[in-house]
Amino acid sequence: MTALFSDGFESNDFTAWTSTATGGTGTLVVNATRPHHGTYSAYATGTCSGGYGTDYGYATKTITQANIVYARAYFYFNTLTLSQWKALHLIYLEYNNQSNATVVGIYNDGGTLKWNLWGFEADAWFGNLSSVTPTTGVWYCVEVKRDVTNDQNQLWINGVLVSTVNVAMAQGANKVFAGFPGIDATVDDVISLYFDCAVVADAYIGVEEPAEPPSLQVISSGSQRKLLHILDLMYSSPEAEDWLRRVFNPDVFNPEVFW
C-alpha cells in the first residue's frame, strides 16, 4: 500500500489539504476537543436550512488521477439528527465533478440510520444501503474504494466490508472530499461531527493499529514496586501476574523478582 496523502491534523490547521469550503450554516475547524489519534481533529457542524447543497463544511485534497483509489478517515458523530429518507454525505471520491463520483454517507431508511454507498457515473445514479447502523458517541473507521479498473465501489466500516456496488465506470478519481460535503435533509436537522486520521492510498488501508502499551522499562523500579503492590492488594498474585504479562512486555516483567 502506497499512501497518496495523509493528515491527522497535527498541524492544527488544514494546510495539508488543497482547500476547504463552508456554506450556509456549515462550519469547519481544527481543534483539540476530541482527537482520534494525537492532539487534534477536524470538527464540522451544520443545521440544515432546506434542500441539498445549501449547508456544508468539508476539506478537499486534489491528487493525481488514478483508476484505483482508497480513502479512509475516522468519524465521530456528536449530533446526528437526520429525518426519514434524508442523507448525509461524508467522503467523496470523484473525477473533477459529481458526474463521476463515489460517495459514502448515512441515510435514514424509514427511521433507521444506515451506512450508505452510492454515487454517479456519467450522471447515472447507483447505490447500495448497508445493514449497519451508525450512532453518536463512537469513533468509526470509514473506508471507501473507487476502482475503475474492475468497475467496483466498496465500503468498509471498522475494517468490515459492508457494501459493494459493481457498475461500469469510465473515470478514476482525482479529488477527495471529507467532512460533510453535502446534506440532503429537512429544515433543522442538525449535524456535528469530528473526523481524523485521513489517508488516501492505492490499496486497502484498514484500521489503525492500537498504540503499544507502555513498557516497564520506562517506569522506575520504585514505581514498578508500587504498581505491583497495589495490584497484589487488588488481586491474588497469579491474577496480577497474568495481567502484567498481558499488558507489559513479558521479556521485561519477571514476577520472580517482585513477588
Phi, psi and omega per residue, in radians:
M1 nan 2.225 3.085
T2 -1.963 2.105 3.126
A3 -1.309 2.246 3.077
L4 -1.588 -0.384 -3.136
F5 -2.931 2.538 3.019
S6 -2.694 2.575 3.092
D7 -2.769 2.202 3.051
G8 -1.877 0.216 3.064
F9 1.118 0.396 3.138
E10 -1.286 -0.131 2.996
S11 -1.384 -0.116 -3.122
N12 1.152 0.477 3.095
D13 -2.848 -2.995 -3.108
F14 -1.878 0.468 -3.063
T15 -1.113 -0.426 3.136
A16 -1.305 -0.295 -3.105
W17 -1.604 2.819 3.132
T18 -1.288 -0.689 -3.121
S19 -2.867 2.944 3.002
T20 -2.288 2.804 3.131
A21 -2.609 2.460 3.009
T22 -2.369 2.653 3.113
G23 -2.694 2.672 -3.126
G24 1.064 -2.186 3.140
T25 -1.563 0.020 -3.073
G26 -1.179 2.466 3.046
T27 -2.291 2.726 3.135
L28 -2.650 2.099 3.140
V29 -2.486 2.955 2.932
V30 -1.951 2.299 3.087
N31 -2.555 3.094 -3.080
A32 -1.843 0.343 -3.053
T33 -1.231 -0.793 -3.062
R34 -2.574 1.307 3.068
P35 -1.320 2.557 2.981
H36 -1.406 -0.603 -3.095
H37 -2.577 2.393 3.136
G38 1.402 -2.500 -3.018
T39 -1.875 -0.535 -2.984
Y40 -2.166 2.777 2.959
S41 -2.590 2.919 3.074
A42 -1.553 2.595 -3.100
Y43 -2.324 2.161 -3.128
A44 -2.177 2.439 3.132
T45 -2.416 2.783 3.045
G46 -3.043 2.583 3.019
T47 -2.067 2.068 -3.008
C48 -1.087 2.262 3.108
S49 -1.811 0.137 3.037
G50 1.978 2.150 3.068
G51 1.495 2.828 3.140
Y52 -1.429 2.499 3.030
G53 1.482 0.048 -3.132
T54 -1.500 -0.694 -3.062
D55 -2.135 2.243 -3.095
Y56 -2.865 2.765 3.036
G57 -2.752 1.943 -3.033
Y58 -2.695 2.847 3.047
A59 -1.969 2.544 -3.118
T60 -2.107 2.401 3.011
K61 -2.172 2.150 3.059
T62 -1.579 2.281 -3.137
I63 -2.168 2.933 3.018
T64 -1.156 2.295 -3.074
Q65 -0.971 2.352 3.127
A66 -2.445 2.619 -3.121
N67 -1.403 -0.427 3.111
I68 -2.215 1.998 -3.105
V69 -2.345 2.333 3.039
Y70 -1.993 2.452 3.053
A71 -2.307 2.325 3.133
R72 -2.330 2.456 3.015
A73 -2.640 2.741 3.058
Y74 -1.707 2.363 -3.124
F75 -2.174 2.452 3.077
Y76 -2.290 2.111 -3.103
F77 -1.663 2.012 3.066
N78 -1.409 -0.752 3.067
T79 -2.375 2.334 -3.113
L80 -2.496 1.400 3.132
T81 -1.836 1.905 -3.055
L82 -2.373 2.081 -3.087
S83 -1.233 2.873 -3.135
Q84 -0.996 2.416 3.083
W85 1.187 0.342 3.125
K86 -1.957 2.829 -2.985
A87 -2.356 2.542 3.022
L88 -2.062 2.312 -3.124
H89 -1.836 2.401 -3.038
L90 -2.078 -0.777 3.135
I91 -2.319 2.332 2.985
Y92 -2.013 2.385 2.831
L93 -2.020 2.027 -3.021
E94 -2.500 2.877 3.038
Y95 -1.934 1.780 3.054
N96 1.151 -0.774 -3.128
N97 -2.689 3.119 -3.039
Q98 -1.325 0.043 3.056
S99 -1.193 -0.421 3.088
N100 -2.347 1.654 -3.014
A101 -2.652 2.551 2.974
T102 -1.987 2.297 -2.970
V103 -2.245 2.417 2.995
V104 -1.963 2.408 3.102
G105 -2.901 -2.825 3.135
I106 -2.221 2.416 -3.121
Y107 -2.228 2.406 3.076
N108 -1.570 1.786 -3.074
D109 -1.634 1.511 3.106
G110 1.107 0.516 3.125
G111 1.901 -0.134 3.113
T112 -1.997 2.128 3.091
L113 -1.292 2.353 -3.135
K114 -2.415 2.536 2.998
W115 -1.163 2.408 -2.993
N116 -2.274 2.317 3.022
L117 -1.996 2.138 -3.099
W118 -2.717 -3.100 3.091
G119 2.917 -2.931 3.137
F120 -2.285 2.510 3.001
E121 -2.341 1.949 -3.036
A122 0.914 0.740 3.087
D123 1.252 0.070 3.053
A124 -1.618 2.249 -3.042
W125 -1.411 2.472 2.959
F126 -2.402 2.740 3.135
G127 -3.054 2.832 3.104
N128 -2.734 2.106 3.077
L129 -1.419 2.381 3.007
S130 -1.491 3.047 3.065
S131 -1.735 0.085 -3.071
V132 -1.557 2.315 -3.068
T133 -1.892 2.170 3.069
P134 -1.424 2.822 3.091
T135 -2.518 2.998 3.094
T136 -1.448 2.815 3.019
G137 1.351 0.307 -3.112
V138 -2.412 2.411 3.013
W139 -1.401 2.324 3.085
Y140 -2.079 2.338 2.976
C141 -1.520 2.004 -3.059
V142 -2.012 2.100 -3.126
E143 -2.294 2.394 -3.108
V144 -2.291 2.577 3.085
K145 -2.164 2.363 2.938
R146 -2.047 1.989 -3.003
D147 -2.188 1.709 -3.123
V148 -1.314 -0.536 -3.137
T149 -1.048 -0.711 -3.112
N150 -1.908 0.171 3.132
D151 0.883 0.946 -3.030
Q152 -2.444 2.413 3.013
N153 -2.118 2.381 -3.127
Q154 -2.464 2.676 -3.138
L155 -2.302 2.269 3.045
W156 -2.040 2.394 3.017
I157 -2.083 2.102 -3.094
N158 0.929 0.684 3.080
G159 1.437 0.044 -3.135
V160 -1.899 2.207 3.104
L161 -1.198 2.096 -3.067
V162 -2.039 -0.222 -3.091
S163 -2.772 2.431 3.079
T164 -2.394 2.344 3.035
V165 -2.254 2.072 3.065
N166 -1.752 2.093 -3.109
V167 -2.662 2.506 3.124
A168 -1.077 2.218 -3.115
M169 -2.262 2.490 -3.064
A170 -1.865 -0.367 -3.050
Q171 -2.209 2.482 3.043
G172 -1.347 -2.592 3.137
A173 -2.217 2.466 3.032
N174 -2.325 0.126 3.081
K175 -2.483 2.540 3.059
V176 -2.239 2.245 3.047
F177 -1.953 2.453 3.072
A178 -2.512 2.539 -3.082
G179 2.258 -2.121 2.807
F180 -2.343 1.592 -3.124
P181 -1.107 -0.360 3.121
G182 -2.870 2.713 3.044
I183 -2.518 2.171 3.068
D184 -1.856 1.652 -2.945
A185 -2.472 3.091 3.097
T186 -1.542 2.627 3.116
V187 -0.898 2.314 3.120
D188 1.415 0.037 2.910
D189 -1.097 2.357 -2.999
V190 -2.047 2.331 3.108
I191 -2.222 2.286 2.918
S192 -2.514 2.237 -3.030
L193 -2.589 2.672 2.995
Y194 -1.867 2.551 2.967
F195 -2.449 2.615 -2.958
D196 -2.746 2.959 2.991
C197 0.930 0.904 -3.115
A198 -1.430 2.358 3.103
V199 -2.442 2.402 2.988
V200 -2.091 2.328 -3.026
A201 -2.597 3.045 3.139
D202 -1.681 0.047 3.121
A203 -2.644 3.042 -3.100
Y204 -1.004 2.367 -3.055
I205 -1.706 -0.913 3.101
G206 1.461 -3.136 -3.112
V207 -1.343 2.717 3.085
E208 -1.239 2.504 3.059
E209 -1.259 2.480 3.100
P210 -1.122 2.632 3.139
A211 -1.105 2.536 3.106
E212 -1.176 2.388 3.078
P213 -1.172 2.710 -3.131
P214 -1.142 2.570 3.097
S215 -1.588 2.584 3.065
L216 -1.091 -0.293 -3.137
Q217 -1.109 -0.447 -3.099
V218 -1.652 0.066 3.108
I219 -1.900 2.315 -3.109
S220 -1.071 2.731 -3.118
S221 -1.073 -0.636 3.103
G222 -1.118 -0.737 3.119
S223 -1.181 -0.604 3.091
Q224 -1.049 -0.819 -3.095
R225 -1.124 -0.671 3.105
K226 -1.124 -0.761 3.131
L227 -1.073 -0.810 -3.123
L228 -1.115 -0.665 3.131
H229 -1.131 -0.752 3.117
I230 -1.078 -0.793 3.132
L231 -1.111 -0.625 -3.138
D232 -1.152 -0.587 3.093
L233 -1.274 -0.556 -3.098
M234 -1.399 -0.650 -3.051
Y235 -2.253 2.953 2.938
S236 -1.250 2.763 -3.102
S237 -0.957 -0.767 3.125
P238 -1.073 -0.676 3.138
E239 -1.173 -0.752 3.111
A240 -1.116 -0.698 3.134
E241 -1.085 -0.753 3.127
D242 -1.115 -0.723 3.118
W243 -1.046 -0.809 -3.121
L244 -1.142 -0.643 3.130
R245 -1.126 -0.637 -3.128
R246 -1.348 -0.568 -3.053
V247 -1.567 -0.712 -3.062
F248 -1.848 2.938 -3.130
N249 -1.105 2.049 -3.105
P250 -1.146 -0.356 3.101
D251 -1.289 -0.391 -3.121
V252 -1.629 -0.707 -3.077
F253 -1.407 2.104 3.092
N254 -2.169 1.792 -3.041
P255 -1.097 -0.438 -3.112
E256 -1.144 -0.404 -3.123
V257 -1.310 -0.562 -2.947
F258 -1.854 -0.515 -3.052
W259 -1.455 nan nan
